[in-house]
Amino acid sequence: MALTNPQETILTRPTCCEFTSGRVFYGSGNTIYYSQVLENVSMTKVDQCYQVNDPTSEHISDLLATDGGTVQIDNATDIIQIKKFGGGVLVYATNGVWYLHGVEGGFTAINYAMDLVSEAGCISAQAVVPAEATQYYWSGEGLYAITLNQFGKAEAQNIIEGTLQTHYNAIPRASKQKATGTYNRIRKQIEWHYPLLGDYDYLHAMDASLLLDTRTGGIWPQSYSAITVEGVGNFIACSVNTNQGTEDRDSIKVVISTGTPNVTQTYNIDFAFKDDVNFQDFGAAYPTAYIETGYETLDKPSNKKVVPYINTHFLQTEQNWIADGSGGLTLDLQSGCQMRAKWDWNDSSANGRWSPAQQAYRFRRPFTPSVAGTFDSGETVIATKSKMLGRGEAISIRFEQETGKDMQLLGYTCVYSVKGRM
């Protein structure tokens, strides 16, 4: 019996692809297509998602480990992303996440398994971010992290449940669908940008983000100045100008078509860099940066507590003594931190439950030389011990940046004293 139509033509393009285990994986609809194992550097087999031997042959019809093929996920709707993970790939669909992997060793055409990892679907393909041995993705229900347990089984966990869940829930679904994430391998941080301005037609108009520190697990939201987009039509880069103003930076002159014949508007778009020691770009002051802890009750919200002392640790940023313009010397790249305690869930100082702000970044032995030069305190970490005023049933500690100064808080420790029976 011969096949009258041995080839199946698929008119839709794959929505995603990934290379791992020596082959290419493609996602389309609810099906995973995987190519034959590539030989050397040849690309001739990247589209051969079928077996080498004729399956209808009476002599050799065996499936080979290096063959290509397909895997259909019956319960999946639309596969939007594939990422290599462990001994296989993670398959992200809009209604769940699956793990396609080898049973013993790596993935092969005759040795694989498909496991459901999470029923929380992926809402943005660009928000899937691999970071070392963990993958993170955005769902409509939360922000999930996928890891392998000690038995090699993939597990997913909502990392913002009980912390930033309320804030995440308030982000519009259309904003989540535009979320884009990147991983900084040096800082070990992931930042997801997304639009909150309401005009979702502009792909790169992002004015908010979530920043995750993968080492500490800390995650916090950030917002940026509102982005105003004028005109309609295409953005056309006309020329590049260098050394704009007093700064050695590039800017692109852009002409935006307004939709009216022979009418255009011209703008200059400057590039911002994280190198301004005054914490300003384009002459605009940054909003005050701060770190504020959650309220700590020690699981005893009915007992009064005091924190006699708190020890703080900051990265020293000062490097040189420089002239201050009035005949004296001052330090460059200065840091500063105003610290205070907020007691008993008070959201303002009106009730007198906030302690006065105090400087937490202090040198042990301040000394001003007679001439400018290198600043050497003998320390790389500025550790200070401060009194913490007030008492109450719950405490939150706020660390606030001083205007125009840096603040790199490495950590803090404090000792609690609890009144009454524990």
C-alpha positions as CSV (number, residue, x, y, z in Angstrom):
1,M,0.0,0.0,0.0
2,A,1.5,3.3,-1.0
3,L,0.8,6.8,0.3
4,T,-0.8,9.1,-2.3
5,N,0.3,12.2,-0.4
6,P,3.5,11.4,1.6
7,Q,4.2,15.0,2.5
8,E,2.0,17.2,4.8
9,T,2.1,20.9,4.1
10,I,1.6,23.3,7.0
11,L,0.7,26.8,6.0
12,T,1.4,28.5,9.4
13,R,4.9,29.4,10.5
14,P,6.3,28.2,13.8
15,T,5.8,30.7,16.7
16,C,9.1,29.8,18.4
17,C,12.2,27.7,18.1
18,E,15.1,26.6,20.2
19,F,18.4,24.6,19.7
20,T,19.5,22.0,22.1
21,S,20.5,18.3,22.2
22,G,22.0,18.8,18.8
23,R,18.7,19.5,17.1
24,V,16.2,22.3,16.6
25,F,12.8,22.4,18.3
26,Y,9.9,24.3,16.8
27,G,6.5,25.2,18.3
28,S,3.3,25.6,16.3
29,G,-0.2,25.4,17.7
30,N,-0.2,22.5,20.2
31,T,2.6,20.6,18.5
32,I,6.4,20.4,19.0
33,Y,8.4,19.6,15.9
34,Y,12.1,18.5,16.4
35,S,14.6,18.1,13.7
36,Q,17.1,15.2,13.1
37,V,20.4,15.6,14.9
38,L,22.6,18.0,13.0
39,E,25.9,16.7,11.8
40,N,29.0,18.8,12.3
41,V,28.1,22.4,11.3
42,S,25.7,21.4,8.5
43,M,22.3,23.1,8.5
44,T,20.8,20.7,5.9
45,K,18.7,18.9,8.6
46,V,17.2,21.8,10.5
47,D,13.9,21.3,8.6
48,Q,13.9,17.5,8.6
49,C,11.4,16.7,11.3
50,Y,10.9,13.1,10.3
51,Q,12.6,9.8,10.6
52,V,15.4,8.6,8.2
53,N,14.0,5.1,7.6
54,D,10.9,4.6,5.6
55,P,8.2,3.6,8.2
56,T,6.4,1.5,5.6
57,S,9.5,-0.5,4.6
58,E,9.4,-4.3,5.0
59,H,13.1,-4.4,5.7
60,I,14.4,-1.5,7.8
61,S,11.6,0.7,9.3
62,D,13.1,1.2,12.8
63,L,13.0,4.6,14.5
64,L,16.6,5.9,15.2
65,A,17.6,7.9,18.3
66,T,18.9,10.7,16.0
67,D,15.6,10.9,14.0
68,G,13.3,13.9,13.9
69,G,9.6,13.9,14.7
70,T,6.7,15.6,16.4
71,V,5.1,15.6,19.8
72,Q,1.6,16.7,20.2
73,I,0.4,18.2,23.5
74,D,-3.3,17.5,23.6
75,N,-4.1,19.8,26.4
76,A,-2.1,22.7,25.1
77,T,-3.7,25.6,23.2
78,D,-1.1,27.9,21.7
79,I,2.7,27.3,22.2
80,I,4.4,30.7,22.3
81,Q,7.9,30.0,23.6
82,I,10.4,27.1,23.9
83,K,13.6,27.3,26.1
84,K,16.2,24.7,26.7
85,F,16.2,23.4,30.2
86,G,18.0,20.5,31.9
87,G,17.9,17.5,29.6
88,G,15.3,18.9,27.3
89,V,13.1,21.9,26.7
90,L,10.4,23.8,28.6
91,V,7.3,24.4,26.4
92,Y,5.3,27.5,27.3
93,A,1.7,27.6,26.1
94,T,-1.0,30.1,27.0
95,N,-2.7,27.6,29.2
96,G,0.3,25.8,30.9
97,V,3.9,24.8,30.8
98,W,5.3,21.4,29.9
99,Y,8.7,19.8,30.2
100,L,9.9,17.7,27.2
101,H,13.0,15.7,28.3
102,G,14.9,12.5,28.0
103,V,14.0,9.7,30.4
104,E,17.6,8.6,30.9
105,G,20.2,11.1,29.7
106,G,19.5,13.6,27.0
107,F,16.5,13.9,24.7
108,T,16.4,11.4,21.8
109,A,13.6,10.4,19.4
110,I,13.2,7.0,21.2
111,N,13.7,8.1,24.7
112,Y,11.7,11.1,26.0
113,A,8.9,12.0,28.3
114,M,6.4,14.9,28.6
115,D,5.5,16.3,32.0
116,L,3.0,19.0,33.0
117,V,4.9,21.6,35.1
118,S,2.2,24.2,35.7
119,E,-1.3,24.9,34.7
120,A,-0.5,28.7,34.9
121,G,-0.1,29.6,31.3
122,C,2.5,32.0,29.9
123,I,1.1,35.4,29.0
124,S,4.2,36.9,27.2
125,A,6.8,35.0,25.2
126,Q,9.4,37.8,25.7
127,A,8.9,37.7,29.5
128,V,10.4,34.1,29.7
129,V,13.9,34.6,31.1
130,P,16.4,31.9,31.8
131,A,18.7,32.8,34.7
132,E,21.4,30.2,35.5
133,A,19.5,27.0,36.5
134,T,16.1,28.7,36.9
135,Q,13.6,30.0,34.3
136,Y,11.1,32.8,35.1
137,Y,7.9,33.6,33.3
138,W,4.9,35.8,33.6
139,S,1.4,34.3,33.9
140,G,-1.9,35.9,34.4
141,E,-1.9,34.6,37.9
142,G,1.6,35.6,39.0
143,L,5.4,35.5,38.3
144,Y,6.7,32.0,38.3
145,A,10.1,30.4,38.7
146,I,10.8,26.9,37.4
147,T,13.6,24.7,38.8
148,L,14.6,21.1,38.9
149,N,14.2,19.3,42.2
150,Q,16.6,16.6,43.5
151,F,14.9,14.0,41.5
152,G,15.2,15.9,38.2
153,K,11.5,16.8,38.1
154,A,10.6,20.4,37.0
155,E,8.6,22.4,39.6
156,A,7.0,25.8,39.3
157,Q,6.4,28.3,42.1
158,N,4.8,31.7,42.2
159,I,7.5,33.8,43.7
160,I,5.4,36.9,44.4
161,E,2.5,35.2,46.3
162,G,2.1,37.0,49.6
163,T,4.5,39.8,48.7
164,L,4.0,41.7,45.4
165,Q,0.9,39.8,44.3
166,T,-1.5,42.7,44.8
167,H,0.7,45.0,42.8
168,Y,1.0,42.4,40.0
169,N,-2.7,41.8,39.9
170,A,-3.2,45.5,39.3
171,I,-1.1,45.5,36.1
172,P,-3.5,45.4,33.1
173,R,-3.5,42.2,31.1
174,A,-2.6,44.2,28.0
175,S,0.5,45.4,29.8
176,K,1.5,41.9,30.9
177,Q,1.2,40.7,27.3
178,K,3.8,43.4,26.3
179,A,6.3,42.5,29.1
180,T,9.9,41.9,28.1
181,G,12.6,40.6,30.4
182,T,16.4,40.6,30.4
183,Y,18.9,39.0,32.7
184,N,22.0,40.8,33.9
185,R,24.6,38.1,34.6
186,I,26.9,40.4,36.5
187,R,24.4,41.8,38.8
188,K,22.4,38.6,38.9
189,Q,19.2,40.6,38.3
190,I,16.2,40.3,36.0
191,E,14.3,43.3,34.9
192,W,10.9,43.1,33.1
193,H,9.7,46.2,31.3
194,Y,6.1,46.8,30.4
195,P,3.8,49.7,29.4
196,L,1.4,51.4,31.8
197,L,0.6,54.5,29.7
198,G,-2.4,52.8,28.1
199,D,-1.4,53.1,24.5
200,Y,-0.3,49.6,23.7
201,D,0.2,50.1,19.9
202,Y,3.7,51.4,20.5
203,L,6.0,48.3,21.0
204,H,8.8,49.9,22.9
205,A,6.9,52.6,24.9
206,M,7.7,51.1,28.3
207,D,7.3,53.2,31.4
208,A,7.3,50.6,34.3
209,S,9.3,47.6,35.3
210,L,9.7,44.8,37.9
211,L,13.3,44.2,39.1
212,L,14.2,40.8,40.6
213,D,17.5,40.1,42.5
214,T,17.9,36.3,42.0
215,R,20.5,36.0,44.8
216,T,18.3,37.5,47.6
217,G,14.9,36.9,46.1
218,G,14.0,40.6,46.5
219,I,11.6,42.1,43.9
220,W,10.4,45.6,43.6
221,P,8.5,47.8,41.1
222,Q,9.9,50.8,39.3
223,S,8.2,53.5,37.2
224,Y,9.5,56.1,34.8
225,S,8.4,59.4,33.5
226,A,5.3,59.2,31.3
227,I,6.1,58.7,27.6
228,T,4.2,60.9,25.2
229,V,3.9,59.6,21.7
230,E,2.8,62.2,19.1
231,G,1.7,61.6,15.5
232,V,1.0,58.4,13.7
233,G,2.7,56.4,11.0
234,N,6.3,55.1,10.8
235,F,9.4,56.2,12.7
236,I,12.1,57.0,10.2
237,A,15.7,57.5,11.4
238,C,17.2,60.3,9.2
239,S,20.6,61.1,10.7
240,V,22.9,60.6,13.6
241,N,24.4,63.5,15.4
242,T,27.3,63.1,17.9
243,N,28.6,65.3,20.8
244,Q,25.2,66.8,21.5
245,G,25.4,69.7,24.0
246,T,28.2,69.4,26.5
247,E,28.1,65.6,26.8
248,D,29.8,63.1,24.5
249,R,26.7,61.2,23.6
250,D,25.0,60.2,20.4
251,S,21.5,61.2,19.5
252,I,19.2,60.2,16.6
253,K,17.1,62.7,14.7
254,V,13.8,61.1,13.9
255,V,11.1,62.3,11.6
256,I,7.5,61.1,12.4
257,S,4.9,61.1,9.7
258,T,1.7,62.6,10.9
259,G,-0.5,61.0,8.3
260,T,-1.0,64.3,6.5
261,P,0.7,64.5,3.1
262,N,4.0,66.6,3.2
263,V,3.6,67.2,7.0
264,T,6.2,65.8,9.4
265,Q,7.5,66.5,12.9
266,T,11.1,66.3,13.8
267,Y,12.5,65.1,17.2
268,N,15.9,64.4,18.7
269,I,16.1,61.2,20.7
270,D,19.1,61.1,23.1
271,F,20.5,58.0,24.7
272,A,20.7,57.6,28.5
273,F,23.6,55.8,30.2
274,K,24.1,54.7,33.8
275,D,27.2,56.8,34.2
276,D,25.9,60.1,35.6
277,V,27.5,60.5,39.1
278,N,24.9,63.2,39.9
279,F,22.1,60.7,39.3
280,Q,20.5,62.9,36.6
281,D,19.9,62.5,32.9
282,F,19.0,65.4,30.6
283,G,18.9,67.7,33.6
284,A,15.9,66.0,35.3
285,A,16.2,64.9,38.9
286,Y,15.6,61.2,39.6
287,P,12.9,60.3,42.1
288,T,14.1,59.5,45.6
289,A,15.3,55.9,45.8
290,Y,14.5,54.0,49.0
291,I,14.3,50.5,50.4
292,E,11.5,49.7,52.9
293,T,11.2,46.4,54.7
294,G,7.9,44.7,55.5
295,Y,6.5,45.0,59.0
296,E,8.1,42.5,61.4
297,T,6.1,41.1,64.3
298,L,8.2,38.0,65.1
299,D,4.9,36.1,64.9
300,K,3.9,37.9,68.1
301,P,1.8,40.9,67.0
302,S,0.4,41.4,70.6
303,N,3.8,41.9,72.2
304,K,5.6,45.2,72.4
305,K,9.1,45.2,70.9
306,V,12.1,47.4,70.9
307,V,15.2,47.4,68.7
308,P,18.0,48.9,70.7
309,Y,20.6,48.9,67.9
310,I,20.8,48.2,64.2
311,N,24.0,47.3,62.3
312,T,24.1,48.4,58.7
313,H,26.6,47.5,55.9
314,F,27.1,49.7,52.8
315,L,29.5,49.4,49.9
316,Q,32.0,52.3,50.1
317,T,31.8,54.4,46.9
318,E,34.1,57.4,47.6
319,Q,37.4,57.2,45.7
320,N,39.2,60.6,45.7
321,W,39.6,63.9,47.5
322,I,38.8,66.7,45.1
323,A,38.7,70.5,45.3
324,D,35.3,71.9,46.3
325,G,35.8,75.2,44.5
326,S,36.1,77.3,47.7
327,G,39.6,76.3,48.7
328,G,38.7,73.1,50.5
329,L,38.4,69.5,49.7
330,T,35.5,67.1,49.4
331,L,35.0,63.5,48.5
332,D,33.8,62.4,45.1
333,L,31.1,59.8,44.4
334,Q,29.6,60.3,47.9
335,S,27.0,58.0,49.5
336,G,24.4,58.8,52.1
337,C,21.5,57.0,53.7
338,Q,18.7,58.4,55.9
339,M,17.3,55.6,58.1
340,R,14.2,55.6,60.3
341,A,11.9,53.1,62.0
342,K,8.1,53.0,61.2
343,W,6.1,51.5,64.1
344,D,2.7,49.8,64.2
345,W,1.7,49.9,60.6
346,N,1.6,53.8,60.5
347,D,1.7,55.1,57.0
348,S,2.7,58.7,58.0
349,S,4.5,60.5,60.8
350,A,1.2,62.3,62.0
351,N,0.8,59.9,64.9
352,G,4.4,60.2,66.1
353,R,5.1,56.6,65.3
354,W,8.0,57.3,63.0
355,S,11.4,57.7,64.5
356,P,13.5,60.7,63.3
357,A,15.7,60.1,60.3
358,Q,19.3,59.6,61.0
359,Q,22.5,59.2,58.9
360,A,23.4,55.5,58.6
361,Y,26.3,55.8,56.3
362,R,29.2,57.1,58.5
363,F,33.0,56.8,58.4
364,R,34.7,55.6,61.6
365,R,37.5,58.2,61.5
366,P,36.8,61.2,59.3
367,F,39.9,62.9,58.2
368,T,40.5,65.7,55.6
369,P,44.0,65.9,54.1
370,S,45.7,69.1,53.0
371,V,46.0,68.2,49.3
372,A,43.7,66.4,46.8
373,G,44.4,62.7,46.1
374,T,43.2,59.2,46.5
375,F,40.8,58.5,49.4
376,D,41.9,55.5,51.4
377,S,39.8,54.6,54.5
378,G,41.1,51.1,54.7
379,E,37.6,49.8,54.3
380,T,35.5,48.5,51.4
381,V,32.4,48.1,53.4
382,I,31.1,50.9,55.7
383,A,29.6,49.1,58.8
384,T,27.8,51.3,61.3
385,K,25.9,50.7,64.6
386,S,23.0,53.0,65.3
387,K,20.3,53.4,68.0
388,M,16.8,52.7,66.9
389,L,14.2,54.9,68.7
390,G,10.7,53.9,69.5
391,R,8.7,50.8,70.5
392,G,5.7,49.0,69.2
393,E,4.1,45.8,68.1
394,A,5.5,45.8,64.5
395,I,8.4,47.6,62.9
396,S,9.3,48.5,59.3
397,I,12.7,50.0,58.5
398,R,13.2,52.6,55.7
399,F,16.5,53.3,54.1
400,E,16.3,56.5,51.9
401,Q,18.9,57.9,49.4
402,E,20.1,61.4,49.9
403,T,19.6,63.7,46.9
404,G,22.6,63.6,44.6
405,K,24.3,60.7,46.5
406,D,24.7,57.0,46.0
407,M,23.3,54.3,48.3
408,Q,24.4,50.7,48.0
409,L,23.0,48.8,51.0
410,L,24.5,45.3,51.3
411,G,22.5,44.3,54.3
412,Y,21.6,45.0,57.9
413,T,21.1,43.1,61.2
414,C,19.3,44.0,64.4
415,V,18.5,42.5,67.8
416,Y,14.9,42.5,69.1
417,S,13.8,42.8,72.7
418,V,10.2,41.5,73.3
419,K,8.2,42.5,76.3
420,G,5.8,40.1,78.0
421,R,5.6,36.3,77.8
422,M,6.5,34.7,74.5
